[in-house]
Amino acid sequence: MEKSPQQESWRRAMDEEFDGLKLRNVWKLTKLPPDKQLLGCRWVYNLRRDENGKVIGYKARLVAQGYSQIKGENYDETFSPVVNFSVIRLFFSLLVVWLKWKHFQCDVTGAYLYAPLNEEVYMKQPQGYIEKRKRGFSMQTKTSFIRTSSER
């Protein structure tokens, strides 16, 4: 990202992601307990394009390096409960047709931030976003805003 000609656009995307996470209070800064593993973190970048392929936005997502977790030590079960999207569309289509429900579409920004987390996960503060008075502290996650091994 530092060597990219679009460095400023990527930095704004990172700031937007980090500010959104802070606003939703998805972690607390705390000392790492001696019996817990500290996960690294990194940024994942993605370009948003329109139907013609023109770049219309930059997206940055903060993720944990969950590949370093060990089953049985850092997590117990590996699953990610999801519903098939076509089933949801069918269900709502039937409600609109049979019950004459009005419908509209919306996007919930950061919807993934609201999923509860059933385990304690500690992650390093991302480079460039370390709170000066909290150096050496880790981010204890409150929600599953990060992808860990237990969510695969």
C-alpha positions as CSV (number, residue, x, y, z in Angstrom):
1,M,0.0,0.0,0.0
2,E,2.9,2.4,0.8
3,K,4.2,2.1,-2.7
4,S,0.9,2.4,-4.5
5,P,0.1,5.4,-6.6
6,Q,-3.3,5.4,-4.9
7,Q,-1.8,5.5,-1.4
8,E,-4.1,8.3,-0.2
9,S,-7.2,6.5,-1.4
10,W,-6.1,3.3,0.4
11,R,-5.3,5.2,3.5
12,R,-8.8,6.8,3.5
13,A,-10.3,3.3,3.1
14,M,-8.2,2.0,6.1
15,D,-9.2,5.0,8.2
16,E,-12.9,4.4,7.3
17,E,-12.7,0.8,8.3
18,F,-10.8,1.4,11.5
19,D,-13.1,4.3,12.5
20,G,-16.2,2.1,11.8
21,L,-14.8,-0.6,14.0
22,K,-14.1,1.9,16.8
23,L,-17.5,3.4,16.5
24,R,-19.2,0.0,16.9
25,N,-17.0,-0.8,20.0
26,V,-16.0,-4.2,18.7
27,W,-12.9,-4.5,20.9
28,K,-11.3,-3.3,24.1
29,L,-7.7,-2.7,24.6
30,T,-6.3,-4.9,27.4
31,K,-3.1,-6.6,28.5
32,L,-2.8,-10.1,27.1
33,P,-3.5,-12.8,29.6
34,P,-0.5,-15.2,30.0
35,D,-2.6,-18.2,28.8
36,K,-3.8,-16.6,25.6
37,Q,-2.3,-16.4,22.1
38,L,-1.8,-13.0,20.4
39,L,-2.9,-13.1,16.8
40,G,-1.3,-10.8,14.2
41,C,-3.4,-8.7,11.9
42,R,-3.2,-7.4,8.4
43,W,-5.1,-5.3,5.9
44,V,-6.9,-6.8,2.9
45,Y,-7.6,-4.5,0.0
46,N,-10.3,-4.6,-2.6
47,L,-11.3,-2.2,-5.5
48,R,-15.0,-1.5,-6.0
49,R,-15.9,-1.3,-9.7
50,D,-19.0,-0.3,-11.6
51,E,-20.6,-2.4,-14.3
52,N,-18.1,-1.1,-16.8
53,G,-15.1,-2.0,-14.7
54,K,-14.3,1.6,-13.7
55,V,-12.9,2.0,-10.2
56,I,-15.6,3.7,-8.0
57,G,-14.1,3.1,-4.6
58,Y,-11.5,1.5,-2.4
59,K,-12.2,-0.9,0.4
60,A,-9.8,-2.0,3.2
61,R,-10.7,-4.7,5.7
62,L,-8.8,-5.4,9.0
63,V,-8.4,-9.2,9.5
64,A,-6.7,-11.4,12.1
65,Q,-4.1,-13.9,11.1
66,G,-6.2,-16.7,12.4
67,Y,-4.2,-19.4,10.5
68,S,-1.8,-19.4,13.5
69,Q,-4.5,-20.8,15.8
70,I,-4.3,-24.4,17.0
71,K,-7.4,-26.6,17.2
72,G,-8.1,-27.7,20.8
73,E,-5.8,-25.0,22.2
74,N,-7.2,-21.7,20.7
75,Y,-10.6,-23.0,19.6
76,D,-12.8,-26.1,19.8
77,E,-15.3,-26.2,16.9
78,T,-15.0,-25.1,13.3
79,F,-18.2,-24.0,11.7
80,S,-19.9,-21.0,10.3
81,P,-23.7,-21.1,10.4
82,V,-25.1,-19.6,7.2
83,V,-28.4,-19.7,5.3
84,N,-28.5,-20.3,1.6
85,F,-29.3,-16.9,0.0
86,S,-31.7,-18.3,-2.5
87,V,-33.9,-19.7,0.3
88,I,-34.1,-16.2,1.8
89,R,-35.0,-14.7,-1.5
90,L,-37.7,-17.3,-2.1
91,F,-39.1,-16.7,1.4
92,F,-39.4,-13.0,0.9
93,S,-40.8,-13.4,-2.7
94,L,-43.6,-15.5,-1.3
95,L,-44.3,-12.9,1.4
96,V,-44.5,-10.2,-1.3
97,V,-46.7,-12.2,-3.6
98,W,-49.0,-13.9,-1.1
99,L,-49.3,-11.4,1.6
100,K,-48.8,-8.3,-0.6
101,W,-45.9,-7.1,1.6
102,K,-44.1,-4.0,0.3
103,H,-40.5,-4.5,-0.3
104,F,-37.3,-2.5,-0.6
105,Q,-33.6,-3.2,-0.6
106,C,-31.0,-1.8,1.7
107,D,-27.4,-2.3,2.7
108,V,-26.4,-2.7,6.4
109,T,-22.9,-1.2,6.6
110,G,-20.7,-3.4,8.7
111,A,-23.4,-6.1,9.2
112,Y,-20.7,-8.7,10.0
113,L,-19.7,-6.6,13.0
114,Y,-22.8,-7.6,15.0
115,A,-22.2,-11.4,15.2
116,P,-21.4,-12.5,18.7
117,L,-18.1,-14.2,19.5
118,N,-18.1,-17.3,21.7
119,E,-14.4,-17.2,22.6
120,E,-11.8,-14.8,23.8
121,V,-9.6,-13.6,20.9
122,Y,-6.7,-11.2,21.2
123,M,-5.2,-9.4,18.3
124,K,-2.3,-7.0,17.9
125,Q,-3.1,-3.4,17.3
126,P,-2.6,-2.6,13.6
127,Q,0.5,-0.7,12.6
128,G,-0.3,3.0,12.2
129,Y,-3.3,2.7,14.5
130,I,-1.6,2.0,17.9
131,E,-3.0,4.1,20.7
132,K,0.0,6.0,22.2
133,R,-1.1,5.5,25.8
134,K,-1.9,1.8,25.2
135,R,1.3,0.6,23.6
136,G,1.8,-3.1,24.4
137,F,-1.9,-3.6,24.8
138,S,-3.8,-6.1,22.6
139,M,-7.3,-5.8,21.1
140,Q,-9.7,-8.2,22.9
141,T,-12.5,-8.7,20.4
142,K,-16.1,-8.5,21.5
143,T,-17.7,-9.5,18.2
144,S,-16.6,-11.6,15.3
145,F,-15.3,-8.7,13.2
146,I,-12.2,-10.7,12.5
147,R,-12.0,-14.1,10.8
148,T,-10.4,-16.7,13.0
149,S,-9.8,-20.4,12.5
150,S,-12.9,-21.3,14.3
151,E,-15.0,-19.5,11.7
152,R,-13.9,-21.4,8.7
